[in-house]
Every structure is written in structure tokens, then in C-alpha cells.
Amino acid sequence: MNKRRHKKIPAKVKAEIISESLVPGCVISKLASQYGVSKQIIYEWRKEFQANHPQFGASVAAANSFIELPIINSKPCVLEKASLVFHDFSLVLEGQIQTSSLLAILKILEESC
């Protein structure tokens, strides 16, 4: 039987990866690439961390509520309607909206908030 060998990650680096993975909005695949590990191993480490540190279970559960969706089709999409709801205002765009335009709008909003 051929077992896959993983490179040995120092405990300090592993803890850093787990900590970064719990930050809201963290994209696990980017984090995995940054550290040269698989995203599956990061999910395994987080699960192990949760089991060994139940006092942090809520933060791990909250971080696990984010679902990462890989983009398979790189063609631009056209939306008919986009609705963004913030705590103090909302923005509704209707018509033929290019996803690239929506991303540009989101970037402007992010920089101004």
C-alpha cells in the first residue's frame, strides 16, 4: 500500500494556519496555496482543533458556515438583477449587469466603508 507523505509542518506554523483559517472571509484554497498544503488538510486540522478545544467550537463552527465555491467557468456572466443590502442602505441594480462591473462596484463600496 502506497501512503501519501505529507511534508512535516512545524506546530507553530500549523497553529498560524488554523488561526488564519478562522478569520471571517478567509479563502481556504488561497491559504492552502500560500503555505503549500492542501485545503483538505486545513479542514482536517480545524476539525481536530475543534475537538481538542471545545471552548473555541463556536468560532470554528461560524468559520465553517462559509462555503467556498470554486469558479469552474471563467467566462463572464451577465446578471439580470443584483441586490446588495447593507446595515444602513441597499443597492439594487437591474438590467444586463456584467459580473466584472459588479465586482468593480463592490470594490468601490469596500474601499469607502
ROSE-66551 format. One record per atom (N, C-alpha, C): x, y, z; residue in one letter; residue number from 1; atom name. Coordinates in steps of 0.02 Angstrom, whole numbers, plus 50000, padded with zeros to 5 digits. Example, Ala and Ser with C-alpha at 12.3 -4.5 7.8 and 13.67 -1.06 7.14 Angstrom:
2
50660; 49716; 50390; A; 1; N
50615; 49775; 50390; A; 1; CA
50660; 49835; 50390; A; 1; C
50642; 49888; 50354; S; 2; N
50684; 49947; 50357; S; 2; CA
50645; 50002; 50394; S; 2; C
# end
This chain:
113
50042; 49942; 50000; M; 1; N
50000; 50000; 50000; M; 1; CA
50045; 50062; 50000; M; 1; C
50030; 50109; 49955; N; 2; N
50070; 50169; 49949; N; 2; CA
50036; 50226; 49987; N; 2; C
50067; 50247; 50042; K; 3; N
50039; 50302; 50081; K; 3; CA
50067; 50367; 50056; K; 3; C
50023; 50417; 50050; R; 4; N
50046; 50483; 50031; R; 4; CA
50084; 50514; 50089; R; 4; C
50140; 50544; 50074; R; 5; N
50179; 50576; 50126; R; 5; CA
50168; 50650; 50123; R; 5; C
50154; 50678; 50181; H; 6; N
50146; 50750; 50186; H; 6; CA
50210; 50779; 50216; H; 6; C
50227; 50838; 50193; K; 7; N
50285; 50870; 50223; K; 7; CA
50269; 50887; 50295; K; 7; C
50319; 50886; 50337; K; 8; N
50310; 50900; 50408; K; 8; CA
50303; 50975; 50418; K; 8; C
50247; 50995; 50445; I; 9; N
50233; 51065; 50459; I; 9; CA
50247; 51077; 50533; I; 9; C
50290; 51125; 50550; P; 10; N
50302; 51139; 50621; P; 10; CA
50237; 51159; 50656; P; 10; C
50231; 51141; 50720; A; 11; N
50171; 51155; 50758; A; 11; CA
50153; 51229; 50758; A; 11; C
50203; 51272; 50762; K; 12; N
50191; 51344; 50763; K; 12; CA
50159; 51367; 50697; K; 12; C
50183; 51341; 50641; V; 13; N
50155; 51359; 50576; V; 13; CA
50085; 51330; 50569; V; 13; C
50075; 51269; 50591; K; 14; N
50009; 51238; 50589; K; 14; CA
49959; 51280; 50628; K; 14; C
49978; 51302; 50688; A; 15; N
49934; 51344; 50729; A; 15; CA
49919; 51410; 50694; A; 15; C
49968; 51438; 50660; E; 16; N
49958; 51500; 50623; E; 16; CA
49909; 51490; 50566; E; 16; C
49916; 51434; 50531; I; 17; N
49870; 51418; 50475; I; 17; CA
49799; 51410; 50502; I; 17; C
49791; 51373; 50557; I; 18; N
49724; 51363; 50586; I; 18; CA
49695; 51430; 50606; I; 18; C
49735; 51471; 50639; S; 19; N
49712; 51537; 50661; S; 19; CA
49689; 51580; 50601; S; 19; C
49730; 51582; 50549; E; 20; N
49712; 51621; 50489; E; 20; CA
49649; 51593; 50456; E; 20; C
49640; 51527; 50458; S; 21; N
49582; 51496; 50425; S; 21; CA
49517; 51514; 50460; S; 21; C
49521; 51535; 50523; L; 22; N
49461; 51552; 50562; L; 22; CA
49440; 51625; 50553; L; 22; C
49480; 51664; 50519; V; 23; N
49464; 51734; 50507; V; 23; CA
49406; 51737; 50457; V; 23; C
49351; 51773; 50474; P; 24; N
49295; 51777; 50428; P; 24; CA
49318; 51802; 50359; P; 24; C
49294; 51769; 50308; G; 25; N
49312; 51788; 50239; G; 25; CA
49374; 51754; 50213; G; 25; C
49407; 51715; 50255; C; 26; N
49467; 51680; 50232; C; 26; CA
49449; 51631; 50176; C; 26; C
49488; 51632; 50122; V; 27; N
49478; 51585; 50068; V; 27; CA
49529; 51529; 50078; V; 27; C
49503; 51471; 50097; I; 28; N
49546; 51415; 50116; I; 28; CA
49593; 51394; 50060; I; 28; C
49569; 51394; 49998; S; 29; N
49612; 51373; 49942; S; 29; CA
49672; 51421; 49934; S; 29; C
49661; 51486; 49945; K; 30; N
49716; 51534; 49941; K; 30; CA
49764; 51524; 49999; K; 30; C
49737; 51512; 50059; L; 31; N
49779; 51500; 50117; L; 31; CA
49821; 51437; 50107; L; 31; C
49789; 51385; 50080; A; 32; N
49825; 51322; 50067; A; 32; CA
49882; 51334; 50017; A; 32; C
49869; 51371; 49964; S; 33; N
49921; 51386; 49915; S; 33; CA
49978; 51426; 49946; S; 33; C
49959; 51473; 49988; Q; 34; N
50009; 51516; 50021; Q; 34; CA
50059; 51474; 50062; Q; 34; C
50033; 51424; 50096; Y; 35; N
50075; 51383; 50139; Y; 35; CA
50098; 51317; 50107; Y; 35; C
50074; 51304; 50047; G; 36; N
50095; 51243; 50012; G; 36; CA
50067; 51179; 50041; G; 36; C
50005; 51183; 50066; V; 37; N
49970; 51124; 50092; V; 37; CA
49903; 51118; 50056; V; 37; C
49871; 51061; 50064; S; 38; N
49806; 51052; 50032; S; 38; CA
49752; 51084; 50075; S; 38; C
49698; 51105; 50042; K; 39; N
49643; 51135; 50081; K; 39; CA
49610; 51081; 50124; K; 39; C
49611; 51018; 50102; Q; 40; N
49582; 50964; 50142; Q; 40; CA
49618; 50957; 50209; Q; 40; C
49684; 50965; 50208; I; 41; N
49722; 50958; 50271; I; 41; CA
49705; 51015; 50319; I; 41; C
49693; 51075; 50291; I; 42; N
49673; 51131; 50334; I; 42; CA
49606; 51116; 50366; I; 42; C
49558; 51090; 50328; Y; 43; N
49493; 51072; 50357; Y; 43; CA
49501; 51017; 50411; Y; 43; C
49546; 50969; 50399; E; 44; N
49558; 50917; 50449; E; 44; CA
49588; 50947; 50512; E; 44; C
49636; 50992; 50505; W; 45; N
49667; 51025; 50563; W; 45; CA
49616; 51064; 50602; W; 45; C
49571; 51099; 50568; R; 46; N
49519; 51138; 50602; R; 46; CA
49472; 51092; 50641; R; 46; C
49454; 51036; 50611; K; 47; N
49410; 50988; 50644; K; 47; CA
49444; 50960; 50707; K; 47; C
49508; 50943; 50700; E; 48; N
49547; 50918; 50756; E; 48; CA
49552; 50972; 50811; E; 48; C
49564; 51033; 50791; F; 49; N
49569; 51089; 50838; F; 49; CA
49504; 51097; 50876; F; 49; C
49448; 51093; 50841; Q; 50; N
49382; 51100; 50873; Q; 50; CA
49371; 51044; 50924; Q; 50; C
49391; 50983; 50906; A; 51; N
49382; 50926; 50951; A; 51; CA
49425; 50934; 51014; A; 51; C
49486; 50962; 51007; N; 52; N
49532; 50969; 51063; N; 52; CA
49521; 51034; 51103; N; 52; C
49485; 51081; 51075; H; 53; N
49474; 51146; 51108; H; 53; CA
49400; 51164; 51103; H; 53; C
49357; 51130; 51141; P; 54; N
49285; 51142; 51135; P; 54; CA
49265; 51214; 51151; P; 54; C
49306; 51250; 51190; Q; 55; N
49289; 51319; 51205; Q; 55; CA
49292; 51364; 51143; Q; 55; C
49325; 51341; 51090; F; 56; N
49329; 51378; 51028; F; 56; CA
49281; 51350; 50975; F; 56; C
49239; 51304; 50995; G; 57; N
49194; 51270; 50949; G; 57; CA
49149; 51318; 50911; G; 57; C
49124; 51370; 50944; A; 58; N
49078; 51417; 50912; A; 58; CA
49113; 51455; 50856; A; 58; C
49175; 51476; 50868; S; 59; N
49210; 51513; 50815; S; 59; CA
49227; 51468; 50757; S; 59; C
49244; 51406; 50771; V; 60; N
49258; 51359; 50717; V; 60; CA
49194; 51344; 50678; V; 60; C
49139; 51334; 50714; A; 61; N
49075; 51321; 50681; A; 61; CA
49055; 51380; 50637; A; 61; C
49065; 51441; 50663; A; 62; N
49048; 51500; 50624; A; 62; CA
49092; 51505; 50562; A; 62; C
49156; 51490; 50570; A; 63; N
49201; 51492; 50512; A; 63; CA
49183; 51437; 50462; A; 63; C
49157; 51381; 50487; N; 64; N
49138; 51327; 50442; N; 64; CA
49073; 51341; 50405; N; 64; C
49036; 51393; 50425; S; 65; N
48973; 51409; 50391; S; 65; CA
48986; 51441; 50323; S; 65; C
49047; 51463; 50311; F; 66; N
49065; 51491; 50246; F; 66; CA
49078; 51434; 50199; F; 66; C
49047; 51435; 50140; I; 67; N
49057; 51383; 50091; I; 67; CA
49097; 51412; 50033; I; 67; C
49154; 51382; 50020; E; 68; N
49196; 51405; 49966; E; 68; CA
49173; 51372; 49901; E; 68; C
49160; 51413; 49851; L; 69; N
49137; 51387; 49786; L; 69; CA
49190; 51399; 49733; L; 69; C
49217; 51346; 49705; P; 70; N
49267; 51357; 49652; P; 70; CA
49233; 51382; 49589; P; 70; C
49267; 51425; 49552; I; 71; N
49241; 51450; 49489; I; 71; CA
49267; 51405; 49434; I; 71; C
49220; 51370; 49403; I; 72; N
49239; 51322; 49351; I; 72; CA
49240; 51356; 49283; I; 72; C
49190; 51396; 49269; N; 73; N
49184; 51429; 49204; N; 73; CA
49213; 51499; 49210; N; 73; C
49263; 51515; 49170; S; 74; N
49295; 51580; 49176; S; 74; CA
49263; 51632; 49131; S; 74; C
49211; 51614; 49093; K; 75; N
49176; 51663; 49051; K; 75; CA
49139; 51712; 49095; K; 75; C
49138; 51776; 49074; P; 76; N
49099; 51824; 49113; P; 76; CA
49025; 51807; 49111; P; 76; C
48992; 51819; 49166; C; 77; N
48920; 51807; 49171; C; 77; CA
48883; 51873; 49166; C; 77; C
48821; 51871; 49145; V; 78; N
48779; 51930; 49143; V; 78; CA
48721; 51918; 49190; V; 78; C
48711; 51965; 49236; L; 79; N
48657; 51960; 49284; L; 79; CA
48598; 52003; 49262; L; 79; C
48539; 51981; 49280; E; 80; N
48479; 52020; 49266; E; 80; CA
48465; 52069; 49322; E; 80; C
48481; 52048; 49384; K; 81; N
48467; 52091; 49441; K; 81; CA
48517; 52073; 49496; K; 81; C
48542; 52125; 49530; A; 82; N
48586; 52114; 49587; A; 82; CA
48562; 52159; 49643; A; 82; C
48556; 52131; 49702; S; 83; N
48533; 52168; 49760; S; 83; CA
48584; 52161; 49816; S; 83; C
48609; 52218; 49841; L; 84; N
48657; 52218; 49896; L; 84; CA
48624; 52254; 49954; L; 84; C
48621; 52221; 50011; V; 85; N
48589; 52250; 50070; V; 85; CA
48641; 52259; 50124; V; 85; C
48649; 52321; 50146; F; 86; N
48697; 52338; 50199; F; 86; CA
48657; 52357; 50261; F; 86; C
48691; 52371; 50315; H; 87; N
48656; 52388; 50377; H; 87; CA
48619; 52454; 50373; H; 87; C
48642; 52501; 50332; D; 88; N
48609; 52566; 50330; D; 88; CA
48584; 52587; 50261; D; 88; C
48594; 52546; 50210; F; 89; N
48566; 52561; 50144; F; 89; CA
48566; 52497; 50102; F; 89; C
48530; 52501; 50047; S; 90; N
48530; 52445; 50000; S; 90; CA
48540; 52472; 49929; S; 90; C
48564; 52429; 49886; L; 91; N
48579; 52448; 49817; L; 91; CA
48550; 52394; 49772; L; 91; C
48508; 52413; 49725; V; 92; N
48479; 52365; 49678; V; 92; CA
48499; 52386; 49608; V; 92; C
48528; 52340; 49571; L; 93; N
48547; 52352; 49502; L; 93; CA
48505; 52306; 49458; L; 93; C
48477; 52333; 49405; E; 94; N
48436; 52293; 49360; E; 94; CA
48459; 52304; 49288; E; 94; C
48451; 52253; 49247; G; 95; N
48470; 52257; 49177; G; 95; CA
48526; 52207; 49163; G; 95; C
48560; 52218; 49110; Q; 96; N
48616; 52174; 49091; Q; 96; CA
48678; 52195; 49129; Q; 96; C
48692; 52163; 49185; I; 97; N
48747; 52182; 49228; I; 97; CA
48804; 52131; 49219; I; 97; C
48860; 52155; 49196; Q; 98; N
48919; 52112; 49190; Q; 98; CA
48946; 52098; 49260; Q; 98; C
48966; 52037; 49273; T; 99; N
48993; 52021; 49339; T; 99; CA
49056; 52062; 49353; T; 99; C
49094; 52077; 49302; S; 100; N
49154; 52118; 49312; S; 100; CA
49135; 52188; 49337; S; 100; C
49079; 52215; 49312; S; 101; N
49056; 52281; 49335; S; 101; CA
49033; 52276; 49407; S; 101; C
48998; 52222; 49424; L; 102; N
48976; 52213; 49492; L; 102; CA
49035; 52208; 49540; L; 102; C
49087; 52173; 49519; L; 103; N
49147; 52167; 49560; L; 103; CA
49180; 52236; 49570; L; 103; C
49181; 52276; 49517; A; 104; N
49209; 52344; 49523; A; 104; CA
49169; 52386; 49572; A; 104; C
49103; 52380; 49569; I; 105; N
49059; 52417; 49616; I; 105; CA
49073; 52393; 49688; I; 105; C
49078; 52328; 49697; L; 106; N
49092; 52301; 49764; L; 106; CA
49159; 52326; 49790; L; 106; C
49208; 52330; 49747; K; 107; N
49274; 52354; 49768; K; 107; CA
49269; 52427; 49791; K; 107; C
49233; 52468; 49753; I; 108; N
49224; 52538; 49772; I; 108; CA
49188; 52544; 49839; I; 108; C
49136; 52504; 49847; L; 109; N
49099; 52505; 49911; L; 109; CA
49143; 52483; 49969; L; 109; C
49182; 52432; 49958; E; 110; N
49226; 52407; 50010; E; 110; CA
49277; 52460; 50031; E; 110; C
49304; 52496; 49983; E; 111; N
49354; 52547; 49997; E; 111; CA
49323; 52608; 50032; E; 111; C
49258; 52619; 50021; S; 112; N
49227; 52678; 50051; S; 112; CA
49195; 52663; 50119; S; 112; C
49187; 52601; 50137; C; 113; N
49155; 52584; 50201; C; 113; CA
49206; 52583; 50258; C; 113; C
# end
